[in-house]
Amino acid sequence: GFCSHPGSSLCGVCCVQAVTFEVKEANSTCIKADFSALFSITYSTSSSKTTVQVRLPDTATVDARSSSCGTGGSSPSLVAVFGRGHALGLTFSTNGSLYSVANLTLQYNLSDTLIFPGANSSNVVTDLSSSVGIWAGINTTYRCVSPTTFRAELSNVTFSDMRLEAYMPGNELSPTESVCAADKTGPTAPPTTATPTTKPPAPTPPGMPDRGSYSVNKNGTICLLAQMGLQLNISYVSRSQNKTIQDLVNVAPNQTVTSGSCDANRATLVLTQEPATTLSFTFTLNSTSNKYHLSGIVLTANWSDMATPFSARNLSLNYLQSSVGYSYMCNAEQTLVVESTFSVNTFKLQVQPFGINTTQFATAEECQIDQDQMLIPIIVGAALAGLVLIVLIAYLIGRKRSHAGYQTM
């Protein structure tokens, strides 16, 4: 049965039982998963907002109609259904050497009064998280015993005792495991943050990042294109130095798994890179003005020298604005500030999240920095031409006056 306690933490991870799921096609298993899940969902009542804790019951089953092994150009997916219209979905992607959870979807039915007493809506809500740091090598089992929480817009999902594998060559989980960062992390020293007046030491520049080419597909068709060099500017508490440091880290395209999703008014690009780093960009389309912009950036990281896992999230950004049917381009370095402890530096960027009709970028709308840099030589050239003209006119006037002084009466 369900474990549901509005506004409390009585339904902790400790009381959640692991459930096993298998996705099959033609009697062959392509996805197998065994995990516990706890959902923290915030919903509205007539007087306030209430948060309820719900566990994934052991009666949950695989929805054969929605789950898939990825044939016909679709992405492999596991959809578990439970209760009165609730579902948990995991969609997978791969780059050939690694596989990852590209999207985590939680669907819940607010008309279920057993779980959502007093809800002022009877809607079925779908909550999506595109920044999921679950990845493993092909032909290995992802293992994460430690409780790990993933945040969506309206809910949190906490997995524990997780073992799963996608793109399976056989019917059993591989004995070779890819262990999550939380299971590898030992006891940590108490965090020591810098005082407000102390600025973290300036990082040593790592050099220009390589320019990567990224794309997101929907039903076998490209729906998002991006080319850019990326550099993470991040402040975190160092385990070895026991203080807050600032670090500049280049994103390496050849070590990155690309995934994401595309909807009518929202597109997300997710980049996952070892060690335990997931960076996502969300673009939003204003269907009235036919303009789009970068509205959200999310980073989760758990590097070996971090005293605690790092997370930064801002879904109210307004960067990289352009029009549908055009790509956005900026060759100059840009700094996209996400939070006080995290920003992204971009280099030679071109992106198009909507209105893609081919496999190539549409005509680019250039950023103001590039336009200004193009104007500078024009302005300098015009100024030099004007100066030459002034000197020439002054010379001619002076020469005319000189000749006038030698005229005879």
Salt bridges, closest charged atoms under 4 A:
GLU22 OE2 - LYS32 NZ 3.95
ASP63 OD1 - ARG65 NE 3.78
ASP112 OD1 - ARG84 NH1 3.47
ASP112 OD2 - HIS86 NE2 2.82
GLU153 OE2 - ARG266 NH1 2.44
GLU172 OE1 - LYS32 NZ 3.19
GLU177 OE1 - ARG143 NH1 3.29
GLU177 OE2 - ARG163 NE 3.38
ASP183 OD2 - ARG143 NE 3.57
